Amino acid sequence: MRVPDVAARVVFDAIEKSYGEQKAVDGLSLDIAPGEVVCLLGPSGCGKTTLLRLAAGIERPTGGRILINDVEVAGPGRFVQPEDRGVGLMFQDFALFPHLTILENVAFGLKALSREEARRAALRILARVGLERYGEQYPHILSGGQQQRVALARAIVPRPAVMLMDEPFSGLDVQLRDAMQEETLALLREARATTMIVTHHPEEAMRLGDRIAVMRAGKLVQTGRAQELYLRPAALFVARLFSEINEVAYRVSGGRIATPIGSLAAPGAAEGETVTLCLRERGMDLAAAGANGRANGGGLVGRVKTAKFLGDAVRCEVLVEGFEAPLNIRTSAGAGIEEGSEVKVLIDPAQALVFPSSDDKVY
């Protein structure tokens, strides 16, 4: 497979898109490096797909500029048509033409080549995705995963500088989705295409993206690598995306909050303001309590209210000293923790997160 000589840089500069009074994208700026894979992550209706359509040229921005390799493709005085942007687009429904053979589907975008050259290029990419033997068949005979491969081959064969993918794995079952994610990522790396992938699955974004751009209500909330967003979320909304968390309200005094696990800083919070303490379900440990019911070797005393077996883990609802409401804690399935048992609960204060409670209403 031939590849682009130079991967493209994609820049969104204060992009806005409105539909009447509704702002789908609201002053968003994002710089994507050549060859980088960026996942747009957020709930339905947050503007992810709109941003993709703006990059593709299917939609015109209301304000701001879009640049590909420092060339303005959309802005106040310029608009480059989709076919002239060097962009490949792959939708979640694959959008294969049912009346064309699989080979004809893949060759559809190779209008600049002769018929024979287009055929050879299409056969090469079909071989790369392991489907060359189906070239003369029609899409309806293929499984969902095979159709996804054909759609990916069709999008990549013109060697686009930029690949735009809208929920490409949403129609696949879990096991097939994992395999196709790995295969797709390998093909994108081989093609050296700068890539934007829309998803509302945090784990998928962490698996695929060099960086993740979290969106909410048309705005960019936070960008960064998976580990950064998981460990240092910039907002309560981001913390909720990447972890199952317990949320406990506290009032700030002297810039800190007094909790059962000690005094914790509440940066940026005003005196008397209510903040939210977040404790990850997977960030706490359980162990059997001592014979006297106290927690051996430190930790807080607790009693298991419920325990649900989840295969590789047990999700426990635990009444913990100092906390008014039970905490949800995920622990190893082999820990021998049962309903009604006395436990010690180990919580590392360094892993606790504190956010303004008003943060949930910002976007």
C-alpha positions in Angstrom: 0.0 0.0 0.0 1.3 3.4 -0.9 1.2 6.0 1.8 1.0 9.8 1.9 4.4 11.4 1.6 3.6 13.8 4.5 1.0 13.2 7.2 -1.3 16.2 7.7 -1.6 18.6 10.6 -5.2 19.4 11.4 -6.1 22.6 13.3 -9.5 23.7 14.6 -9.3 27.5 15.4 -12.1 28.7 17.6 -14.6 26.7 15.6 -18.3 27.3 16.0 -21.4 25.6 14.5 -24.9 26.7 15.2 -28.3 25.4 14.2 -30.6 28.3 14.8 -30.2 29.1 18.5 -28.5 25.8 19.3 -24.7 25.8 19.4 -23.5 22.3 18.4 -19.8 23.4 18.6 -18.9 26.3 20.8 -15.5 28.1 20.2 -13.5 24.8 20.1 -9.8 24.9 19.4 -7.7 21.7 18.8 -4.4 21.1 17.2 -3.8 17.5 15.9 -0.2 16.6 15.0 0.7 14.8 11.7 0.1 11.1 12.0 -1.6 11.4 15.4 -4.7 9.4 16.4 -7.1 11.6 18.4 -10.3 10.2 19.9 -13.2 12.6 20.4 -15.0 11.3 23.5 -18.2 12.4 25.1 -21.9 11.7 25.4 -24.4 11.7 22.6 -25.2 15.3 21.4 -22.0 16.8 22.7 -20.8 17.9 19.2 -18.4 15.1 18.3 -19.9 14.1 15.0 -20.6 17.7 14.1 -16.9 18.4 14.5 -16.1 15.5 12.3 -18.5 16.7 9.6 -17.0 20.1 9.7 -13.5 18.6 9.2 -14.8 16.6 6.2 -16.5 19.6 4.6 -20.0 18.1 4.9 -20.9 21.1 7.2 -19.8 24.7 7.0 -18.7 26.3 10.3 -20.6 29.3 11.6 -17.3 30.8 12.9 -13.6 30.1 13.2 -11.3 28.3 10.9 -10.1 24.8 10.0 -6.7 24.2 8.6 -5.2 21.1 7.0 -1.4 21.3 6.6 -1.6 25.0 7.3 -4.0 25.5 4.4 -7.4 27.0 5.4 -10.1 24.6 4.2 -13.0 26.4 6.0 -13.2 29.9 7.3 -14.9 33.3 6.9 -13.7 33.7 3.3 -12.8 30.2 2.1 -14.5 26.8 1.8 -12.8 23.8 0.2 -15.1 21.1 -1.1 -14.9 17.6 0.6 -13.4 15.9 -2.4 -10.5 18.4 -2.5 -9.5 18.1 1.2 -7.6 14.7 1.0 -9.9 13.4 3.7 -11.2 9.8 4.2 -14.5 9.3 6.0 -15.9 6.2 7.6 -19.4 6.1 9.1 -20.7 3.8 11.8 -23.1 2.1 9.3 -20.3 1.5 6.8 -22.4 2.9 4.0 -21.4 0.2 1.4 -23.2 0.3 -1.9 -25.3 -2.9 -2.1 -25.5 -2.9 -5.9 -21.7 -2.8 -6.3 -19.3 -5.7 -5.8 -16.9 -5.6 -2.9 -14.1 -4.8 -5.2 -16.1 -2.0 -6.9 -17.0 -0.6 -3.5 -13.3 -0.4 -2.5 -12.3 1.2 -5.9 -15.2 3.7 -5.8 -13.1 6.6 -4.7 -10.2 6.0 -7.1 -11.6 8.2 -9.9 -8.2 9.6 -10.8 -6.8 6.2 -11.7 -7.5 4.2 -14.8 -10.0 1.3 -14.4 -7.2 -1.3 -14.3 -5.0 0.7 -11.9 -8.0 1.2 -9.6 -8.7 -2.5 -9.7 -5.1 -3.4 -8.8 -5.1 -0.9 -5.9 -8.4 -2.2 -4.6 -7.2 -5.8 -4.7 -4.0 -4.9 -2.8 -5.9 -3.3 0.0 -8.5 -6.1 0.1 -5.6 -8.6 0.4 -4.2 -6.4 3.3 -7.5 -6.9 5.2 -7.8 -10.5 4.3 -10.9 -10.2 2.0 -9.5 -10.5 -1.6 -11.4 -13.8 -2.2 -14.7 -11.9 -1.8 -13.8 -9.2 -4.4 -16.5 -10.3 -6.9 -19.2 -10.9 -4.2 -21.7 -8.4 -2.9 -21.7 -6.8 0.6 -24.8 -8.6 1.9 -22.9 -11.9 2.1 -20.4 -10.4 4.6 -20.6 -10.4 8.4 -20.5 -7.2 10.3 -16.8 -7.4 10.9 -16.1 -8.1 7.3 -18.2 -5.2 6.2 -16.3 -3.0 8.6 -13.0 -4.1 7.0 -14.4 -3.3 3.5 -15.5 0.1 4.6 -12.0 0.7 6.2 -10.3 -0.5 3.0 -12.4 1.9 0.9 -11.7 4.8 3.1 -7.9 4.2 3.2 -7.2 3.1 -0.4 -7.1 6.7 -1.8 -4.3 7.4 0.7 -6.0 10.2 2.5 -3.9 12.6 4.6 -6.7 12.6 7.2 -9.0 9.8 8.3 -12.3 10.7 10.0 -14.1 7.8 11.7 -17.6 8.1 13.3 -18.3 5.4 15.9 -16.8 2.8 13.5 -17.1 -0.1 16.0 -20.5 0.6 17.5 -22.3 -2.1 15.5 -20.0 -5.0 16.5 -20.2 -7.4 19.4 -17.7 -7.0 22.2 -15.2 -9.7 21.1 -15.2 -8.7 17.5 -14.9 -5.1 18.4 -11.7 -5.6 20.3 -10.1 -7.5 17.4 -11.2 -4.9 14.9 -9.9 -2.1 17.0 -6.4 -3.6 17.0 -6.6 -4.4 13.3 -7.8 -0.9 12.4 -5.2 0.8 14.5 -2.4 -1.2 12.8 -3.8 -0.3 9.4 -4.0 3.4 10.3 -0.4 3.4 11.6 0.7 1.7 8.3 -1.2 4.3 6.3 0.4 7.2 8.4 -2.9 9.0 8.3 -3.8 11.7 10.8 -6.9 10.3 12.4 -9.9 11.5 14.4 -12.2 8.8 15.9 -15.6 9.7 17.4 -16.6 7.4 20.3 -18.7 7.6 23.5 -16.8 4.6 25.0 -13.9 5.7 27.3 -12.1 2.3 27.1 -12.2 2.4 23.3 -10.7 5.9 23.4 -8.0 4.8 25.8 -7.2 1.8 23.6 -7.0 3.7 20.3 -6.0 7.3 20.9 -2.6 8.8 21.2 -4.6 11.6 22.8 -8.2 11.9 23.9 -10.3 15.1 23.5 -13.2 15.1 25.9 -16.2 17.2 24.7 -19.4 18.3 26.5 -22.1 20.6 25.2 -20.0 21.6 22.2 -17.0 22.6 24.2 -13.6 21.0 24.8 -13.3 20.0 28.4 -9.9 18.4 28.5 -7.3 16.9 26.1 -4.4 14.6 27.0 -3.2 11.1 27.0 -5.3 8.3 28.6 -3.2 8.1 31.8 -3.3 11.9 32.3 -7.1 12.1 31.9 -7.6 9.1 34.2 -5.2 10.2 37.0 -5.6 14.0 36.7 -9.1 14.7 35.4 -9.7 18.5 35.0 -13.4 18.3 36.0 -15.9 16.1 37.8 -17.5 15.2 34.4 -14.1 13.8 33.2 -13.6 11.8 36.4 -17.0 10.2 35.9 -16.2 9.3 32.3 -13.1 7.3 33.2 -14.0 5.7 36.5 -16.9 4.4 38.6 -16.7 6.7 41.6 -18.2 7.4 44.9 -19.2 11.1 45.4 -19.4 12.6 48.9 -20.1 16.3 49.6 -18.1 18.4 52.0 -17.9 22.0 53.0 -14.5 23.9 52.7 -12.9 25.4 55.7 -9.5 27.0 55.4 -9.0 25.7 51.9 -9.4 22.1 53.0 -12.0 19.5 53.8 -12.1 17.2 56.8 -12.8 13.6 55.8 -12.5 10.1 57.4 -9.3 9.6 55.5 -7.8 12.9 56.7 -7.7 16.6 55.8 -7.6 17.1 52.0 -6.8 20.2 50.0 -9.7 21.8 48.0 -7.8 23.9 45.5 -9.7 26.8 44.0 -12.7 26.5 46.3 -14.0 29.4 48.3 -14.5 29.3 52.1 -17.7 27.6 52.9 -18.2 26.3 49.4 -19.5 22.7 48.9 -17.1 20.4 47.0 -17.3 16.8 45.9 -14.9 14.2 47.2 -14.5 11.4 44.6 -13.2 7.9 45.5 -12.8 5.4 42.7 -14.5 2.0 43.3 -11.3 0.3 42.1 -9.0 2.6 44.1 -9.9 1.1 47.5 -8.9 -2.2 49.1 -10.8 -4.6 51.4 -9.5 -7.1 53.9 -11.0 -9.1 56.7 -11.1 -7.3 60.0 -9.3 -8.6 63.1 -11.0 -10.8 65.7 -12.0 -7.8 67.8 -13.8 -6.3 64.8 -11.2 -3.6 64.4 -9.1 -3.0 61.3 -5.7 -4.7 61.6 -2.8 -2.7 60.2 -4.7 0.5 59.7 -7.7 1.3 57.5 -11.3 2.1 58.4 -13.7 -0.3 59.9 -16.5 -1.4 57.7 -19.3 -3.9 57.2 -20.2 -5.4 53.9 -23.9 -4.6 53.1 -24.1 -6.3 49.7 -21.6 -8.3 47.6 -22.2 -8.9 43.9 -20.1 -11.4 42.0 -19.0 -9.9 38.6 -16.6 -12.6 37.3 -13.2 -11.1 37.8 -14.3 -8.9 40.7 -16.8 -8.5 43.5 -18.7 -5.2 43.8 -19.4 -4.5 47.4 -21.6 -1.9 49.1 -19.8 -1.2 52.3 -20.8 0.8 55.4 -17.6 2.6 56.4 -16.9 4.4 59.6 -17.1 8.2 59.1 -19.2 8.0 55.9 -22.9 8.6 56.1 -23.7 6.6 52.9 -22.3 3.2 51.9 -19.3 3.2 49.6 -19.2 1.0 46.5 -15.9 -0.9 46.3 -14.6 -3.4 43.7 -12.3 -6.0 45.0 -10.7 -9.3 43.8 -13.2 -12.1 43.4 -10.9 -14.3 45.5 -10.8 -12.0 48.5 -13.4 -14.1 50.4 -15.5 -11.0 51.3 -19.1 -11.9 52.1 -22.3 -10.0 52.9 -22.4 -9.1 56.6 -18.7 -9.6 57.2 -16.5 -7.1 59.1 -13.8 -5.6 56.9 -11.1 -3.0 56.9 -11.2 -0.5 54.2 -7.9 0.9 52.9 -8.1 4.2 51.1 -5.0 6.1 49.8 -5.7 9.8 50.3 -3.3 10.5 47.4 -5.8 8.9 45.0 -8.8 11.0 46.2 -10.1 13.7 43.9 -11.8 16.9 45.0 -13.9 19.1 42.6 -16.2 22.0 43.1 -19.7 20.7 43.2 -20.8 23.5 40.8 -18.4 21.9 38.3 -21.3 19.6 37.2 -23.3 22.6 36.1 -20.6 24.4 34.1 -21.3 22.9 30.7 
